[in-house]
Amino acid sequence: MPAYTLANRFTDRRRARADGRAGLPSGDGGTPTLEELAQDFLARSHRERLRLDVELAPLLETEAALTVRITETTAARQRAEDRVASWPALLEADQLGLRRGGESLTADDVVRARRAREYEALRRPMVEEITRLQRAGSAAREELARVRAAIRAREVVGATRVRRLHAQAMARISAYERHLVRHHPRGDAIGPWLVAQHPRIPGWVFDAEAAAPADPPAPSDRPREES
């Protein structure tokens, strides 16, 4: 952050005396010194925005990639859940009792156990796929929350730096104006003309400060109850 040095103070007071004696401002045009100070703040705040954009670029790319991954994982989990829903947890009695070649003399309980194991061997991979997708989605959501928190933290830091730059610019402007009104022939009436030249804080600073502190809760990744 630039310091308000004694040299700057001396320069601002000297310019204020010169501008006041010259009758500046004489209208809505303001003074060259105020214009210079305002433009200097705008240039510094623009550099802060550029620096922030460079810092945010990789985070925003990661955020976009995670958002796509979450959408794709959620869709895949939905398809897997639909497949499992079409496969009941247990076979019907007639399906459990279905005999295959060579099982004509096999005991009924052995046949039912075989059919149940065969069915479970086909169904279990689909259930495990749901669990895998659920974990992948949860991990992606946690990572997305961390990335968004990092983005917000950097935006707040950038906004704070611009606030400090604005405060320092206004300190110089206030010092300049105090001396200006003392030497201006209409010092008691030029206030509105001076205020019109004050630098404005960029809108993105307010947006960063007003951003929601947290993202809304994400939809649950837990699989649906099996029937």
C-alpha positions in Angstrom: 0.0 0.0 0.0 1.4 3.5 -0.9 2.3 5.6 2.1 1.1 9.2 2.5 4.6 10.6 2.8 5.7 14.1 3.9 6.6 14.9 0.3 3.0 14.0 -0.8 1.6 16.2 2.0 3.7 19.1 1.0 2.8 18.7 -2.7 -0.9 18.4 -1.9 -0.9 21.6 0.2 1.1 23.5 -2.3 -1.3 22.5 -5.1 -4.3 23.4 -2.9 -3.0 26.9 -2.3 -2.2 27.4 -6.0 -5.6 26.1 -7.1 -7.5 28.1 -4.5 -5.8 31.3 -5.4 -6.6 30.6 -9.1 -10.3 30.2 -8.2 -10.4 26.5 -9.0 -12.8 24.9 -9.1 -14.9 27.5 -10.7 -17.8 25.1 -11.5 -18.5 21.5 -12.0 -15.2 21.0 -13.8 -13.3 20.4 -10.5 -9.6 20.7 -10.3 -6.7 19.0 -12.1 -5.3 17.8 -8.7 -8.5 16.1 -7.7 -8.7 14.5 -11.2 -5.2 13.2 -10.8 -5.8 11.7 -7.4 -9.0 10.1 -8.5 -7.4 8.6 -11.6 -4.5 7.3 -9.5 -6.9 5.5 -7.3 -8.7 4.0 -10.3 -5.5 2.8 -11.8 -4.4 1.2 -8.5 -7.8 -0.5 -8.0 -7.7 -1.7 -11.6 -4.3 -3.3 -11.0 -5.7 -5.0 -7.8 -8.6 -6.4 -9.9 -6.2 -7.7 -12.5 -4.0 -9.3 -9.8 -7.1 -10.9 -8.3 -8.2 -12.3 -11.6 -4.9 -13.9 -12.1 -5.1 -15.5 -8.6 -8.7 -16.7 -9.2 -8.2 -18.1 -12.7 -7.0 -21.6 -11.7 -9.6 -21.7 -8.8 -12.4 -20.8 -11.2 -11.3 -23.5 -13.6 -11.3 -26.1 -10.8 -14.7 -24.9 -9.7 -16.1 -25.4 -13.2 -14.5 -28.8 -13.5 -15.9 -29.9 -10.1 -19.4 -28.6 -11.0 -19.4 -30.7 -14.2 -18.1 -33.8 -12.3 -20.8 -33.5 -9.7 -23.5 -33.2 -12.3 -22.2 -36.2 -14.2 -21.7 -38.3 -11.0 -25.3 -37.4 -9.8 -26.7 -38.5 -13.2 -24.7 -41.7 -13.1 -25.8 -42.5 -9.6 -29.4 -41.9 -10.6 -29.1 -44.4 -13.4 -27.5 -46.9 -11.1 -30.2 -46.5 -8.5 -32.9 -47.0 -11.2 -31.2 -50.2 -12.3 -31.0 -51.5 -8.7 -34.7 -50.5 -8.2 -35.7 -52.9 -11.0 -33.8 -55.7 -9.1 -35.6 -56.5 -5.8 -33.5 -57.4 -2.9 -34.8 -60.9 -2.8 -36.0 -63.3 -5.4 -39.6 -64.6 -5.4 -40.2 -68.1 -4.2 -40.6 -69.6 -7.7 -37.4 -68.0 -8.8 -35.5 -69.3 -5.8 -36.8 -72.8 -6.4 -35.8 -72.8 -10.1 -33.7 -75.9 -10.8 -31.0 -76.1 -13.5 -29.5 -79.0 -15.3 -28.1 -81.6 -12.9 -30.1 -80.3 -9.9 -33.2 -82.6 -10.3 -32.2 -84.5 -7.2 -30.6 -81.6 -5.2 -32.3 -80.7 -2.0 -34.7 -77.7 -2.1 -32.7 -75.6 0.4 -29.5 -76.1 -1.5 -31.2 -75.0 -4.7 -32.6 -71.9 -3.1 -29.2 -71.0 -1.6 -27.6 -71.4 -5.0 -30.1 -69.2 -6.8 -29.8 -66.6 -4.1 -26.0 -66.5 -4.4 -26.2 -66.3 -8.2 -28.7 -63.5 -7.9 -26.6 -61.6 -5.3 -23.5 -62.0 -7.5 -25.3 -60.2 -10.3 -27.0 -57.5 -8.1 -24.1 -56.6 -5.7 -21.9 -54.9 -8.3 -24.7 -52.5 -9.1 -25.2 -51.7 -5.4 -21.5 -51.2 -5.0 -21.5 -48.9 -8.0 -24.0 -46.7 -6.2 -21.8 -46.6 -3.1 -18.8 -45.7 -5.2 -20.7 -42.9 -7.0 -22.0 -41.6 -3.7 -18.5 -41.4 -2.3 -17.2 -39.8 -5.4 -20.0 -37.2 -5.4 -19.4 -36.4 -1.7 -15.7 -36.0 -2.2 -16.3 -33.7 -5.2 -18.8 -31.6 -3.2 -16.4 -31.2 -0.3 -13.6 -30.2 -2.7 -16.0 -27.7 -4.4 -16.8 -26.2 -1.0 -13.1 -25.7 -0.2 -12.5 -24.2 -3.7 -15.4 -21.7 -3.3 -14.2 -20.8 0.2 -10.7 -20.1 -1.2 -12.3 -18.0 -4.0 -14.3 -16.0 -1.5 -11.3 -15.5 0.7 -9.2 -14.1 -2.1 -12.1 -11.8 -3.2 -12.4 -10.4 0.3 -8.7 -9.8 0.5 -8.8 -8.0 -2.9 -11.8 -5.9 -1.8 -10.0 -5.0 1.5 -6.9 -3.9 -0.4 -9.1 -1.6 -2.6 -10.8 -0.3 0.5 -7.4 0.7 1.9 -6.4 2.3 -1.3 -9.6 4.3 -1.3 -9.1 5.3 2.3 -5.5 6.5 1.5 -6.7 8.4 -1.6 -9.4 10.1 0.4 -6.9 11.0 3.1 -4.9 12.9 0.5 -8.0 14.4 -1.0 -9.2 15.6 2.4 -5.8 17.2 3.2 -5.9 18.9 -0.2 -9.4 20.1 0.2 -8.9 21.5 3.6 -6.2 23.8 2.3 -8.1 24.5 -0.9 -11.1 26.0 0.8 -8.9 28.3 2.9 -7.5 30.0 -0.2 -10.5 29.8 -2.5 -12.5 33.0 -2.8 -15.7 30.9 -2.5 -14.4 28.3 -0.1 -17.7 28.0 1.7 -19.6 27.1 -1.5 -17.4 24.8 -3.5 -18.1 21.6 -1.4 -20.5 20.0 -3.9 -18.1 20.6 -6.8 -15.3 18.8 -4.9 -17.5 15.9 -3.8 -18.4 15.3 -7.4 -14.7 14.5 -8.2 -14.2 12.0 -5.4 -13.2 8.5 -6.6 -15.9 5.8 -6.3 -15.2 2.3 -5.0 -15.7 -0.2 -7.8 -18.9 -2.3 -7.7 -17.1 -5.6 -7.5 -15.8 -4.6 -4.1 -19.4 -4.4 -2.8 -20.3 -7.7 -4.5 -17.3 -9.4 -2.8 -18.2 -8.0 0.6 -21.9 -8.9 0.2 -21.3 -12.5 -1.0 -23.1 -15.2 0.8 -21.0 -16.6 3.6 -21.7 -20.2 2.6 -23.2 -22.2 -0.3 -26.6 -23.7 0.1 -26.7 -27.3 1.3 -26.1 -29.7 -1.6 -28.6 -32.5 -2.4 -28.0 -35.7 -0.5 -25.8 -38.3 -2.2 -27.2 -41.2 -0.2 -28.7 -43.9 -2.3 -32.5 -44.5 -2.1 -33.9 -47.1 0.1 -34.0 -50.5 -1.5 -37.2 -52.4 -1.7 
